[in-house]
C-alpha cells in the first residue's frame, strides 16, 4: 500500500505573493535578515502596544523555517530585546534590559524618532569616556596613533571645504583618539561613540545649523601632539560640553526636535 507523503512540519512551503516579497527582503542570509527586521521593529517601538508574534506566526510571516525563526529569536534574546516568560511566551523586554553596547542595537536606536533624552544620555557617557581617552593618548600615542589622528583631522579640514563627508570625518577623528589611547577597552567604545556622534550631529544641525568646530578639534589634536594630557582632556571636555549646553537649553525650552 502506498502511503501518503506527509510534509515535514519544519519545511517551508513555497512562499507566494506578499510572503515571497517579505522573504526576499531578508537577503541571502535569512537568519540575519530576520534578526535585522525584528530588531528594528522592537527598538523603534512597533511592539510597544502589540504582543510579540509567536514562533508559528513569525515563520508564516517571513516564509522561513522554524529553525531560522528560533535562531533569530535566540539572537534577539542574547541582545536583551526578548525573553521567554512562563505562560506568556516570548515578550519584548524594556529598553533598560537591552544591551546598549551591541552594534546592532545601537544601529537600530538611530532609526528611532529623535529623542532629546537619548542624546543627553549619549553625551553624558561620551564626556566620561572621550576626555580620558584624549588625556591618555597625549601620554602614550605612538606614531601610528598620531598619524590616524592627523588623518582624521585633515579629513575634517577637507569636509569644511566640501571635499569630504562631515559626519564621517568627525567620527574618524574621534575614533582615532580612542584607538591612540592604546587601551583596548577605550577602543571598544567605537560603535557607541559613532552612534552618539551621529545623534549629536543630527541635533546640532537641526537646532543650530552647525557642524563640528574645526578650531576646537584642532585644539584637541595640538594638545595630544604636545603630550599635554590635562589640556587634551580639557579641550575634549569643551567640545562635548558645548553640545550638553545646547541640549540643556533645548530641554528648558521644551523643544524636543521631534
C-alpha positions as CSV (number, residue, x, y, z in Angstrom):
1,X,0.0,0.0,0.0
2,X,1.3,3.4,-1.0
3,X,1.5,5.8,2.0
4,X,0.6,9.4,1.5
5,X,3.6,11.7,1.7
6,X,3.4,13.9,4.8
7,X,5.4,17.2,4.6
8,X,7.8,17.9,7.4
9,X,6.3,20.4,9.9
10,X,9.6,22.4,9.7
11,X,9.6,22.6,5.9
12,X,8.7,26.0,4.5
13,X,6.0,26.0,1.8
14,X,7.0,27.8,-1.4
15,X,6.2,31.4,-0.5
16,X,3.8,33.3,-2.7
17,X,2.7,36.9,-3.1
18,X,3.4,39.1,0.0
19,X,5.2,36.3,1.8
20,X,7.6,36.0,-1.1
21,X,8.3,39.7,-1.1
22,X,8.9,39.6,2.7
23,X,11.3,36.7,2.4
24,X,13.2,38.3,-0.5
25,X,13.7,41.4,1.7
26,X,15.6,39.3,4.2
27,X,18.5,38.9,1.8
28,X,20.7,35.8,1.3
29,X,21.2,35.2,5.0
30,X,17.6,34.6,6.2
31,X,18.5,34.4,9.9
32,X,20.4,37.7,9.9
33,X,17.8,39.4,7.7
34,X,15.0,38.3,10.1
35,X,17.1,39.5,13.0
36,X,17.5,42.9,11.5
37,X,13.8,43.2,10.6
38,X,12.6,42.2,14.0
39,X,15.3,44.1,16.0
40,X,14.5,47.3,14.1
41,X,10.8,46.8,14.8
42,X,11.4,46.2,18.5
43,X,13.7,49.2,19.1
44,X,11.6,51.6,17.1
45,X,8.5,50.7,19.1
46,X,6.5,48.5,16.8
47,X,5.6,46.2,19.7
48,X,5.1,48.8,22.4
49,X,1.3,48.1,22.3
50,X,1.3,44.9,20.3
51,X,2.2,41.4,21.6
52,X,5.3,39.9,20.0
53,X,4.3,37.3,17.4
54,X,4.5,33.6,18.2
55,X,7.1,31.3,16.5
56,X,4.4,30.0,14.2
57,X,3.3,33.5,13.2
58,X,6.8,34.6,12.5
59,X,7.5,31.5,10.4
60,X,4.5,32.2,8.3
61,X,5.1,36.0,8.1
62,X,8.7,35.6,6.8
63,X,8.1,32.3,4.9
64,X,11.1,30.7,6.6
65,X,11.7,27.5,8.5
66,X,11.1,27.2,12.3
67,X,14.9,26.7,12.7
68,X,15.6,30.1,11.1
69,X,12.9,31.7,13.3
70,X,14.3,30.1,16.5
71,X,17.8,31.3,15.7
72,X,16.7,34.9,15.1
73,X,14.7,35.0,18.3
74,X,17.6,33.4,20.2
75,X,20.0,36.2,18.9
76,X,17.5,38.9,19.9
77,X,17.2,37.3,23.3
78,X,21.0,37.4,23.7
79,X,20.9,41.2,22.9
80,X,18.4,41.7,25.7
81,X,15.5,42.6,23.5
82,X,13.4,39.5,24.1
83,X,12.8,36.9,26.8
84,X,10.7,33.8,27.3
85,X,8.1,34.0,30.1
86,X,6.1,31.1,31.5
87,X,2.5,31.2,30.2
88,X,3.3,34.4,28.3
89,X,5.6,33.1,25.6
90,X,8.2,35.4,24.1
91,X,7.9,39.0,25.2
92,X,9.7,42.3,24.4
93,X,11.9,43.5,27.2
94,X,12.0,47.2,28.3
95,X,14.8,49.3,26.9
96,X,16.6,49.2,30.3
97,X,17.3,45.5,29.6
98,X,18.7,45.9,26.1
99,X,22.5,45.6,25.5
100,X,23.2,49.1,24.6
101,X,26.8,48.3,23.7
102,X,25.7,45.9,21.0
103,X,26.4,47.2,17.5
104,X,23.1,46.2,16.1
105,X,21.1,47.7,19.0
106,X,23.0,51.0,18.6
107,X,22.3,51.0,14.8
108,X,18.6,50.4,15.4
109,X,18.5,53.1,18.0
110,X,19.5,55.6,15.3
111,X,16.3,54.8,13.5
112,X,14.0,55.8,16.4
113,X,12.2,59.1,16.5
114,X,14.7,61.7,17.7
115,X,14.9,61.7,21.5
116,X,16.5,64.5,23.5
117,X,16.8,62.2,26.5
118,X,18.8,59.6,24.4
119,X,21.0,62.4,23.1
120,X,21.7,63.7,26.6
121,X,22.5,60.1,27.8
122,X,24.9,59.6,24.9
123,X,26.6,62.9,25.7
124,X,26.9,62.1,29.4
125,X,28.6,58.9,28.6
126,X,30.9,60.5,26.0
127,X,32.1,63.1,28.4
128,X,33.0,60.4,30.8
129,X,35.0,58.5,28.1
130,X,36.5,60.7,25.5
131,X,38.3,63.3,27.6
132,X,40.0,60.5,29.5
133,X,40.9,58.8,26.2
134,X,42.3,62.1,24.9
135,X,44.4,62.5,28.0
136,X,45.8,59.0,27.7
137,X,46.5,59.5,24.0
138,X,48.6,62.6,24.9
139,X,50.7,60.4,27.1
140,X,51.0,57.2,25.1
141,X,50.1,57.7,21.5
142,X,52.7,56.3,19.1
143,X,53.5,57.2,15.5
144,X,50.6,55.2,14.2
145,X,48.1,56.7,16.6
146,X,49.2,60.2,15.9
147,X,49.1,59.6,12.1
148,X,45.5,58.4,12.4
149,X,44.5,61.5,14.5
150,X,46.1,63.7,11.9
151,X,44.4,61.9,9.1
152,X,41.1,62.3,10.8
153,X,41.7,66.0,11.3
154,X,42.7,66.5,7.7
155,X,39.5,64.8,6.6
156,X,37.6,67.4,8.7
157,X,39.6,70.2,7.0
158,X,38.6,68.7,3.6
159,X,35.0,68.4,4.7
160,X,35.0,72.0,5.7
161,X,36.0,72.8,2.1
162,X,33.3,70.5,0.8
163,X,35.7,67.7,-0.3
164,X,34.8,65.0,2.3
165,X,31.7,64.0,4.3
166,X,31.4,66.0,7.5
167,X,30.0,63.3,9.7
168,X,32.3,60.5,8.6
169,X,35.4,62.8,9.0
170,X,34.3,63.9,12.5
171,X,33.8,60.2,13.5
172,X,37.2,59.3,12.1
173,X,38.9,61.9,14.3
174,X,37.2,60.9,17.5
175,X,37.7,57.1,16.8
176,X,41.4,57.7,16.1
177,X,41.8,59.3,19.6
178,X,40.1,56.3,21.2
179,X,42.5,54.0,19.4
180,X,45.5,56.2,20.0
181,X,45.0,55.7,23.7
182,X,46.4,52.2,23.1
183,X,43.8,50.9,25.7
184,X,41.7,48.2,24.1
185,X,38.8,49.0,26.5
186,X,38.6,52.5,25.1
187,X,38.8,51.2,21.6
188,X,35.8,49.0,22.3
189,X,33.7,52.1,22.7
190,X,34.0,52.9,19.0
191,X,30.4,51.8,18.0
192,X,28.9,53.8,20.8
193,X,30.9,56.9,20.0
194,X,30.0,56.6,16.3
195,X,26.3,56.3,17.2
196,X,26.5,59.2,19.7
197,X,28.1,61.4,17.2
198,X,25.5,60.7,14.5
199,X,22.8,61.5,17.0
200,X,24.6,64.6,18.2
201,X,25.2,66.0,14.7
202,X,21.6,65.4,13.8
203,X,20.7,67.6,16.8
204,X,23.2,70.4,16.3
205,X,22.4,70.6,12.6
206,X,18.6,70.7,13.3
207,X,18.8,73.2,16.1
208,X,21.8,75.4,15.3
209,X,22.6,74.6,11.6
210,X,26.1,73.9,12.8
211,X,28.7,71.2,12.1
212,X,31.8,70.4,14.2
213,X,34.1,73.2,15.2
214,X,37.3,72.8,13.3
215,X,39.4,75.1,15.7
216,X,38.1,73.1,18.7
217,X,39.1,69.8,17.2
218,X,42.5,71.3,16.2
219,X,43.0,72.3,19.8
220,X,42.5,68.7,20.9
221,X,44.9,67.5,18.3
222,X,47.5,70.0,19.2
223,X,47.3,69.2,22.9
224,X,47.7,65.5,22.2
225,X,50.7,66.0,20.0
226,X,52.2,68.3,22.6
227,X,51.9,65.5,25.1
228,X,49.8,67.7,27.4
229,X,47.3,65.3,29.0
230,X,45.5,67.8,31.1
231,X,45.0,70.2,28.2
232,X,43.9,67.4,25.9
233,X,41.3,66.3,28.5
234,X,40.0,69.9,29.0
235,X,39.7,70.6,25.3
236,X,37.8,67.4,24.6
237,X,35.5,68.2,27.5
238,X,34.9,71.6,25.9
239,X,33.7,70.0,22.7
240,X,31.2,67.7,24.3
241,X,30.3,70.2,27.0
242,X,29.1,72.6,24.3
243,X,26.7,70.0,23.0
244,X,25.4,69.4,26.5
245,X,24.7,73.1,27.0
246,X,22.7,73.1,23.8
247,X,20.8,70.1,25.0
248,X,20.0,71.8,28.3
249,X,18.8,74.9,26.5
250,X,16.5,72.8,24.3
251,X,15.1,70.8,27.2
252,X,14.4,74.0,29.2
253,X,12.6,75.5,26.2
254,X,10.5,72.3,25.8
255,X,11.9,71.8,22.2
256,X,12.4,68.1,21.6
257,X,13.2,68.3,17.9
258,X,10.7,65.6,17.2
